[in-house]
Amino acid sequence: MTIIRDIVEGETDPFTLPLEEDGVALNGTGFSLTDLLITGSEGTAVDTAGKFVWAVQASGTITVSPAVGDFDALKSPYKVRVLLTDGNGKTRYYPNGEVVGITVRKAR
């Protein structure tokens, strides 16, 4: 799993996640962000409803705005996958290969 972000548990400051394919930024133009799937190492899903938007669609960057209890260092690393939908209603998961991850650390 490739780690794309490190955060500290309890943070509520929005952060960005880059979407890349083979090291190149994914052009998200024409795609809607349908779902952000984040799962802790033990399998618990993070409630992401209403907590993600495109930051820069053309460069494949999304902004995530976590709530206080969303991330727990004991459940780290978290697996991340994004569901995209094109203008014709076709869906695609990113990444569609190995998941990417978020490492969460204790504040102390």
N, C-alpha and C positions, 0 to 999 in steps of 0.2 A: 504494500500500500504506500503510495506517495503522499506525504504530508504536505498540504498546501496552505495550512494556517496553524499557528500556535496562539492559544488564548489562555486566560486565567479564569477559573470558575467564578461565577457571580458577575462577570462583566456584562454591562448592558450597552456599551458603546458599539454602534454599528461597525461592522468590518466587511471587507470585500473578499470575494472568492473569484479567482480567475478560472475561466473555462478554456482549456487548451487541448488541442489534438496534435500529437507528435511534436510537442514543444511550440506550436503555433497557436496564437489566440483564435478562439472560435468566433467567427462572425455571426452574431445572434440576430442580425437584421432579418425581419420577417418571421421570427419565432416568438411565441409567447412563453413565458415561464409558467408552466402548469403546476409543477410541484417541486418542492425541495425536500428530499428524503435524507434525513440524518438519523443514524442509529448508533447507539452506544455499543461498546465491545461486548456487553452481555445481552444485546438484542433489543433493548428498550428504545422506542422511537421518540424523537424530539418533536414536540408540537411546533410546526413551522408556519401554521396558517396565518397569513397576513404579516409575516416577518421577513419577506424577501421581495426584492424588486431588481430590475435591471439598473445597474449603475451606469454602464456604458455598453449599450447593446452591440455596437459595431465591433468592440474589442472583447466581447464575451465576458464581461465582468458583472457580477451580481453583488448586491449589498444585502447583508443579513443583519437584522436588528433583534438580538436575543433578549429574552426576559431573564430575570435573576436566576431562576432555578433550571434553566434549559440545559446547562452543561455541568457535569460533575466529573472531577478529576478521577474518581474511582471507576468511571465508565469509559475512560479514555483508552485508546484513541477512538474517535467517532468516524464512522464511514459516511461518505457523502455521495449522493447521486442527484442529478437534476433531471426533471422531465420537461422536455421542450415540445411545443406543438407548432406546426407550420400553418400557413394560411389556408391550407386544404384540409386541416384537421388531422394530419398524420403526426404521430408522436415519435419521439426519439429520446432515449436516455443518454445523458452525458455523465460520466464516461460510459461507453457501452462495453468496455473491457474491465480491467481491474479498477475497483473503487479508489477514490482519493480520500484523504482523511484530515481530520482536525485533531490536534493534540491539545488537551486541556490540563492545565497545571494548577496546583493548589496556590492560594495567595501567600501562604506562609510555609 
